[in-house]
Amino acid sequence: MFAPKKILVPTDFTRESDRALSEAVDIAKAFRSKVLLIHVDRRIQEVGVDMALSPELVKELSEQDTEAARAKMRAQVRRIALESDVVVQMAERHGTTHEEILRYAQENEVDLIVLDPHAKKGLLKTLLRGGVTDKVAHKALCPVLILH
C-alpha cells in the first residue's frame, strides 16, 4: 500500500495552491505524514525591455518579495497547526520554479507531490498546461497528484 511520509506542496499563494495544500493536509492526516511547503521566487531581472533597475533596487525588491512569501507561508502553517496535528515544514527557493521543486523533492526524498494546476478553460487550458505542473509531473522521481 502506498503510504507517503513526506508530501511536497508547491505554493504561489493562489486559490489553486491553497486547494492543493488542503488536499495534502488531508492525505497527511490519513497517513501521519509530514507536509513540505515550498515557495519558489523567480529572480527579479535588472534589465527589461523598456527599463533598467539598479542592483540595489533589485536586491531590495527581492528581499521584500522573500519576506512577504515567508509571512504568507508562516500564516498557512499557523492555520494548519490550529486545524490539525499535521507537521508542516516550510522551504523557499529562488530560481526556475519546476527545477527548484524537483531538486527539493529529490534532496528531501519526497514520497508525493500534490499540485493543483491553475484554472484554465478549453483550448487555453490545453495550451498552457505545459508549464510547471506538466514539467513536474513528467520529471518527478516520485508520484505526483494533480487535482482537477
N, C-alpha and C positions, 0 to 999 in steps of 0.2 A: 504494500500500500504506500502510495506517495504521501509523505508527511513532511512538508517543508519546515525547516527550523529557522531559516533566515529568508525573509521576504523583502525584496527591494522594491521601493515605490519612488520613481522619479516625480518631482513636483515642480510645477511652474506657477502654482497658486491659482490655477483656474478651477472652475467648477468641475471640469473633467478630471483633473488630477486629484481634487478633493474626493471625488467619487471612487477613484482607484485606491486612494488611501483608506477610505471607509471599507471597501471590499477586502483589502489586505488585512485590516484590523479584524474583521470577521473571521477570516481564514486563520489568522494568528491566534485568536481565541480558541478556535476548534482544535488546533494542533500545538498549543502552547509555544508558539513561535515568537521570534523577535522580528520587529519591523525596522528596516533600514530606510530612512527617508533621505533622499538625496535631491539637492538642487544644483543645477549646473548654470553658472553665469557665463554668458558669452562676453568676451573681451570687447571693450569699447574701442573703436577704431580712432586713431589720431587724425587720419585724413579721410575725408569723404569726397564725394563728387563736387560739392559746392562749398566745402569749408574745411578748415584745419583747426584742430584743438591742440592746445599746449599740452605737453606731457604732464604738467602739474594738474591741469583741469581733468585730464583723463584719469589720473590717479585718484583725485578727489571724487569724481563721479563713480569710479569703480568701487571705492571704499563705501560710498553711500549705498550703492546697489547691494553690496555684500552685506552690510549691516541691516538693510531693510529685509533682505531674504532671511537672515538669521532670526530677526524678530518674528517674521511670519512663521518660520519653522518652529520656533520656541512656542508660539501660540498654538500651533497644531499639536505639538507634543503635550502641552498642558491640557488641552481639550481631551485628548485621548486618555491621558492619565486620570482625569476626572471621571471618564465614562467607562474605563475598563482597567484591567491589570496588565495589559499588554505593554511590554518594554519596547520603547522606540528610541532608536539611535539616529542622530542627525549627522549629515555629512554635506559638505559643499565642495564643489569642484569648479574649475574655470577651464573653458575650452569648448571644443565641439561636443554638443550635447550627447549624441549617441555614443561617441567614442569614450567619453568620460563615464557614462552609465555602464557600458560594457567593461571598461577597465575596473571600475569599482566593484562590479559584480564578481569578476574573476578574483580580484585581490581579497575579497571578503567571503569567498566560497558561498555565494548566494544560491539558494535552492529554487527560488521562484522570483520572477519579476512580474509585477502587476502594472498594467498600463491601461489607460482609457484614452483612445485617440480623440483628438479634438473633433467636435461635432461638425461634420460637413454633410452636404446632401448631394445625391445624384452623381453626375459626372465629376463635379468638383471634388467630391469625396474620393472617387477613384483616382483622379489625377494627383491629388495632394497627399494621399495616404503613403506615398513613397518616402515620407520624412522619417522622423525619429522612430516612430512606432515600428515601421517595417524594417528599418535598419537594425534596431534592437532585436526584433523577432527573428530575423534571418541570421544574425551573427552571434546571438547569445549562446553560451555553453550550457545553460540551464533552461528549464521550461519557462515560457512567457505566457501569461494570461492576459489576453486583450479583451477588454469589456466591450459590450455592444450597447 
